[in-house]
Every structure is written in C-alpha cells, then in structure tokens.
C-alpha cells in the first residue's frame, strides 16, 4: 500500500499527495477548505521522478487541463503550484519533504 503524504505550512495550507486506483492526486487546501487539485495517471510517475531528480522547473497539465507547476528553490526547497477551477494555490516543501515526495513517486512508478 502506498501511504498518502500530507504536509501543512505556516499559512495553514495543506498539500496532500495520494495514490487511488491507478491515479496520483495532488490537492492544496487553504484554512477555509477551498482547494485546487490535479489528477495524473500512474504512468506519469516516472516523469515526476525525473523532474525532482534533475531539480528542474516544469509545468505539467493533468487529464482535465489543470496545471501543476514545480519550481526548485534555494536550500533544496521545492515550490508546487496548482492552477485549477480559476484559482491558483502554492505550497513550499523543505528538503526532507522533497525527498519524501521523490521516494513516493519512485514507489508508485514500481507498481
């Protein structure tokens, strides 16, 4: 079983990354429970492993045309931004969280 990753930041936003029935879900919620999300097929896991390993900026569209933007930052932090439903929300992961996310993608890719 692949566990869900869940992170909170200082502005009370939550990033959830989970694997459900062959799909990877990315959801960012704010303190008022407003959310944006992207859904990707399991086949895209390898692409995310490459993006995180190379430390490159990337924009990836999901099945519904929503945008997930990944941008490396200083001190091995990683910014994730989702544009969905006319809204945009972002989240910053620290070095340890970025490594956990990379490991998660590798586990999903092996399925």
BATOR-909648 format. One record per residue: residue in three letters; x, y, z of N, C-alpha, C in turn. Coordinates in steps of 0.2 Angstrom, whole numbers, padded with zeros to 4 digits, always signed. Last residue first. Layout:
% residues N
ALAXYZXYZXYZ...
This chain:
% residues 111
UNK+0025+0001-0046+0019-0003-0046+0017-0006-0053UNK+0036+0010-0047+0037+0002-0047+0031-0002-0047UNK+0030+0022-0046+0032+0020-0053+0034+0013-0053UNK+0028+0023-0032+0022+0022-0037+0024+0020-0044UNK+0041+0024-0028+0037+0018-0026+0031+0017-0030UNK+0044+0036-0034+0048+0030-0036+0044+0024-0034UNK+0036+0045-0027+0035+0044-0034+0039+0038-0036UNK+0041+0044-0014+0034+0042-0015+0033+0040-0023UNK+0054+0049-0016+0053+0042-0014+0046+0040-0015UNK+0049+0063-0018+0053+0059-0023+0053+0051-0022UNK+0044+0065-0006+0040+0065-0012+0043+0062-0017UNK+0055+0065+0003+0050+0060+0004+0045+0060-0002UNK+0062+0076-0003+0065+0069-0003+0060+0064-0002UNK+0054+0086+0001+0055+0085-0006+0058+0078-0007UNK+0055+0085+0015+0048+0084+0012+0049+0082+0004UNK+0068+0089+0016+0066+0082+0019+0059+0080+0015UNK+0068+0102+0011+0072+0097+0008+0070+0090+0010UNK+0051+0108+0011+0058+0109+0013+0062+0103+0010UNK+0039+0115-0001+0041+0109+0003+0049+0110+0005UNK+0026+0126-0002+0033+0125-0002+0035+0119+0002UNK+0012+0129-0013+0015+0126-0007+0022+0125-0008UNK-0002+0138-0020+0005+0136-0020+0007+0133-0013UNK-0016+0140-0031-0013+0140-0024-0006+0137-0025UNK-0028+0148-0040-0021+0146-0040-0019+0146-0033UNK-0043+0146-0050-0039+0148-0044-0032+0145-0044UNK-0051+0140-0060-0050+0148-0059-0046+0150-0053UNK-0049+0126-0058-0055+0130-0056-0055+0137-0056UNK-0031+0128-0055-0037+0124-0056-0043+0128-0054UNK-0015+0127-0053-0020+0131-0056-0026+0127-0058UNK-0003+0124-0041-0008+0121-0045-0013+0127-0047UNK+0014+0123-0037+0008+0127-0038+0003+0124-0042UNK+0027+0120-0026+0022+0117-0030+0016+0122-0031UNK+0045+0122-0024+0038+0125-0024+0033+0122-0029UNK+0057+0116-0013+0053+0115-0019+0046+0118-0019UNK+0073+0118-0007+0066+0118-0006+0063+0117-0013UNK+0087+0118-0007+0084+0112-0009+0076+0112-0007UNK+0091+0132-0005+0092+0127+0000+0088+0121-0001UNK+0079+0139-0017+0086+0139-0013+0085+0134-0008UNK+0069+0129-0027+0071+0135-0024+0077+0134-0020UNK+0061+0122-0042+0066+0122-0037+0067+0129-0034UNK+0044+0121-0046+0050+0125-0046+0055+0124-0041UNK+0030+0115-0055+0036+0113-0050+0042+0117-0051UNK+0013+0116-0057+0020+0119-0059+0024+0117-0053UNK+0000+0110-0065+0004+0109-0059+0011+0111-0061UNK-0016+0114-0072-0009+0115-0072-0006+0114-0065UNK-0029+0105-0080-0027+0109-0075-0019+0109-0074UNK-0034+0096-0090-0031+0103-0092-0029+0107-0086UNK-0037+0084-0085-0043+0089-0086-0040+0096-0088UNK-0025+0077-0083-0030+0075-0088-0036+0080-0090UNK-0013+0091-0081-0016+0084-0079-0022+0082-0085UNK+0002+0097-0087-0005+0098-0087-0008+0091-0085UNK+0016+0104-0079+0013+0098-0082+0006+0099-0081UNK+0031+0113-0080+0024+0114-0080+0021+0108-0083UNK+0046+0114-0070+0042+0110-0075+0035+0113-0074UNK+0063+0116-0067+0057+0119-0067+0052+0115-0072UNK+0073+0103-0060+0071+0107-0065+0064+0110-0064UNK+0080+0093-0053+0080+0099-0050+0078+0105-0055UNK+0082+0080-0057+0085+0085-0060+0085+0092-0057UNK+0073+0074-0048+0080+0072-0048+0084+0077-0051UNK+0060+0079-0051+0063+0081-0045+0070+0079-0044UNK+0059+0075-0065+0059+0082-0063+0062+0083-0056UNK+0060+0061-0063+0065+0064-0067+0065+0072-0065UNK+0048+0059-0056+0054+0057-0053+0060+0060-0056UNK+0038+0063-0065+0039+0067-0059+0046+0065-0055UNK+0040+0053-0075+0041+0060-0076+0042+0064-0070UNK+0035+0042-0067+0042+0042-0069+0044+0049-0071UNK+0022+0045-0066+0026+0045-0060+0033+0045-0062UNK+0013+0043-0076+0017+0050-0076+0022+0050-0070UNK+0006+0032-0075+0011+0032-0080+0016+0038-0080UNK-0005+0035-0067+0001+0031-0064+0007+0032-0068UNK-0011+0051-0071-0011+0043-0072-0005+0041-0069UNK-0016+0064-0060-0012+0061-0065-0012+0054-0065UNK-0025+0078-0056-0025+0071-0056-0021+0068-0062UNK-0025+0092-0045-0023+0089-0051-0023+0082-0050UNK-0034+0105-0036-0031+0098-0037-0030+0097-0044UNK-0038+0116-0023-0037+0115-0030-0034+0108-0031UNK-0050+0122-0011-0045+0118-0013-0044+0118-0021UNK-0055+0128+0005-0055+0129-0003-0049+0125-0005UNK-0054+0128+0019-0056+0121+0015-0057+0123+0007UNK-0049+0138+0024-0056+0139+0023-0058+0133+0020UNK-0035+0136+0023-0038+0136+0030-0046+0136+0030UNK-0034+0127+0008-0032+0133+0012-0036+0132+0019UNK-0026+0113+0000-0032+0116+0003-0029+0122+0007UNK-0021+0105-0014-0019+0110-0010-0025+0113-0007UNK-0018+0089-0020-0023+0093-0018-0020+0098-0013UNK-0015+0077-0032-0012+0082-0029-0017+0087-0027UNK-0016+0060-0035-0020+0066-0034-0015+0070-0030UNK-0013+0047-0047-0010+0051-0042-0014+0058-0041UNK-0021+0032-0050-0021+0039-0051-0017+0042-0045UNK-0024+0018-0047-0021+0020-0053-0019+0027-0055UNK-0033+0020-0035-0035+0017-0041-0031+0019-0047UNK-0024+0033-0028-0030+0030-0028-0032+0027-0035UNK-0012+0041-0019-0012+0036-0025-0019+0033-0024UNK-0009+0058-0015-0011+0052-0013-0012+0048-0020UNK-0004+0072-0006-0002+0068-0012-0004+0061-0011UNK-0009+0088+0000-0010+0081+0000-0008+0077-0006UNK-0005+0102+0009-0004+0098+0002-0005+0091+0004UNK-0013+0115+0016-0011+0108+0017-0010+0106+0010UNK-0010+0131+0025-0012+0127+0019-0010+0120+0020UNK-0006+0139+0036-0012+0134+0037-0014+0131+0030UNK+0005+0145+0034-0001+0149+0032-0007+0144+0032UNK+0015+0136+0036+0014+0141+0042+0008+0145+0040UNK+0008+0120+0030+0013+0125+0031+0011+0130+0036UNK+0008+0102+0030+0005+0108+0032+0010+0114+0032UNK+0006+0087+0021+0010+0092+0024+0006+0099+0025UNK+0005+0070+0018+0001+0076+0019+0005+0081+0023UNK+0004+0056+0007+0008+0061+0010+0004+0067+0012UNK-0003+0040+0010-0004+0047+0007+0001+0051+0011UNK+0006+0025+0006+0003+0030+0010+0002+0036+0007UNK+0002+0011-0004+0006+0017-0004+0003+0022+0000UNK+0004-0006+0000+0000+0000+0000+0004+0006+0000
